[in-house]
Amino acid sequence: MELLLTNLEIRALKETLEAEVSNLRMDIATAKDRTMREDLIIRKELLLSILEQIPTAVLDVA
């Protein structure tokens, strides 16, 4: 699937993903339930994978 976004949309998506990853890191650190912690780690890794696919050069032009 290909997703076409404007530079402003890309920037908003990147900032949103970064904020969520930061929140997940805090949630992971405080999670007491092992299953919940593992689910949070998987979600964080998924979001980081998406972030890596966002072209940095486009963000600099916006």
C-alpha positions as CSV (number, residue, x, y, z in Angstrom):
1,M,0.0,0.0,0.0
2,E,1.2,3.4,-0.9
3,L,0.2,6.5,1.1
4,L,0.6,9.9,-0.4
5,L,1.0,12.8,2.0
6,T,1.9,16.4,1.8
7,N,5.0,17.7,3.7
8,L,2.8,19.1,6.4
9,E,0.9,15.8,6.8
10,I,4.2,13.9,6.9
11,R,5.5,16.3,9.6
12,A,2.3,15.9,11.7
13,L,2.5,12.1,11.4
14,K,6.1,12.0,12.4
15,E,5.5,14.2,15.4
16,T,2.5,12.1,16.5
17,L,4.4,8.9,16.2
18,E,7.4,10.2,18.1
19,A,5.1,11.4,20.9
20,E,3.4,8.0,21.1
21,V,6.7,6.2,21.2
22,S,7.8,8.4,24.1
23,N,4.5,7.6,25.9
24,L,4.9,3.9,25.3
25,R,8.4,4.0,26.7
26,M,7.0,5.4,29.9
27,D,4.2,2.9,30.0
28,I,6.6,0.0,29.4
29,A,8.8,1.2,32.3
30,T,5.9,1.2,34.7
31,A,4.0,-1.8,33.4
32,K,3.7,-4.5,36.0
33,D,1.8,-7.1,34.0
34,R,4.2,-9.1,31.8
35,T,1.8,-9.6,28.9
36,M,0.8,-6.0,28.9
37,R,4.5,-4.9,28.9
38,E,5.2,-7.3,26.0
39,D,2.3,-5.9,24.0
40,L,3.5,-2.4,24.6
41,I,7.0,-3.3,23.4
42,I,5.6,-4.8,20.2
43,R,3.5,-1.7,19.6
44,K,6.6,0.6,20.2
45,E,8.7,-1.4,17.8
46,L,6.0,-1.3,15.2
47,L,5.7,2.5,15.4
48,L,9.5,2.8,15.3
49,S,9.5,0.8,12.1
50,I,6.9,3.1,10.6
51,L,9.0,6.1,11.7
52,E,12.1,4.7,9.9
53,Q,10.2,4.7,6.7
54,I,9.3,8.4,6.8
55,P,11.7,10.2,4.4
56,T,13.8,12.6,6.4
57,A,14.7,14.8,3.3
58,V,11.0,15.6,2.8
59,L,10.7,16.8,6.3
60,D,13.5,19.3,5.9
61,V,11.8,20.9,2.9
62,A,8.4,21.4,4.5
